[in-house]
Amino acid sequence: MKKFRLIALLLIFALIATMVIGCSGSTSNEGESEGEGEGEGEAKDEVFISIATGGTAGAYYPIGGAMASVITNTLDYVNATAESTGASIDNANLIQDSESDLALLQNDTAYYAATATVLDAFKTEYDNLLGMAVLYPETIQIVATASSGIKTVEDLVGKKVAIGAPGSGTEANANQILAAYGLTYDDLGKADYLSFAEAGEQLQNGQIDAAFVTAALPNAAITEVAQVTDIVIVEIESEYVKKLAEDYPFYVEITIPAGTYKGQEEDVASTAVMAMLAVRGDLEEDVVYDITKAIFEGLDTIAKSHDMAKQITLEKALDGMPLEMHPGAKKYFDEKGIK
């Protein structure tokens, strides 16, 4: 009996020893596992980025799409998507309300939003709207059907004219340019708030006589119209551009080169503002730094998305910047010596 008790006790001690060793080994392994990779950067949480662009017929949409692709393919923790929107004013609102993270818009509109000036759309100063980069010139183009008889801005009086989508930079430009000529929307036969694509379709169908389009050259909607309808690109004379610039210093003189559109045999004087990239101020600094770097190191790919994207350069990325810079973007440009 004593022998059996002794054997039982030995078995119990052996079992306890096994458990202790097992627990000790497990703890040791956990410690080694936790210690592995010390000093290495931890994987970042996935970030979803929305890029507000514009109508599908403009340059913002394809360029924004190319930027989204470059960002997503370059940064393993970022998933970026381009969204079609009403363009500049709409995009400023989306950034201010943190409904979008990045946005393409005109630099004049960005300034109006940041300062709550000029446009009634901006009631307060937009403090969440910060600068990321300046991209390329945006040309104000007034296109009319040849059959309308419109040859000058003054000829728009009494005509049906598309003035841009509601809440767009185009509409702001149309209003200001007409004012420079002493005109208002009331002087037009009808002022239609249409996107580029809608304006192009209605020009083809004869529903409108002319349209304002603020966009990169060439604009897809105007190009399409010119293939089936004889058009005229209306001149904005130098004296009126200078008059505009007195009140709105973002306007510059520009030439629409002959041959930009079918049937356009001569250069046409016009005016332009600048397209830019804005970012919401409360987006993390390291994320904005990484995105800025990805975009400017991926310009060769982005340049394939639209002719105007070829004009985006690191050297001119801050020329005409109307906003306070986001610290993440500023850090990148400081490293590159861009002021």
Secondary structure, DSSP 4 states (H G I P E B T S, - for coil): -HHHHHHHHHHHHHHHHHHHHHHHHHHHHHHHHHHTTTTSPPPPPPEEEEEE---TTSSHHHHHHHHHHHHHHH-TTEEEEEE--S-HHHHHHHHHTTS-SEEEEEHHHHHHHHHT-S-TT--S--TTEEEEEEEEEEEEEEEEEGGGT--SGGGGBTSEEE--STT-HHHHHHHHHHHHTT--GGGBSEEE---HHHHHHHHHTTS-SEEEEEESSSPHHHHHHHHHS-EEEEP--HHHHHHHHHH-TT-EEEEE-TTSSTT--S-EEEEEEEEEEEEETTS-HHHHHHHHHHHHHSHHHHTTS-GGGGG--STTTTTT--SPBPHHHHHHHHHHT--
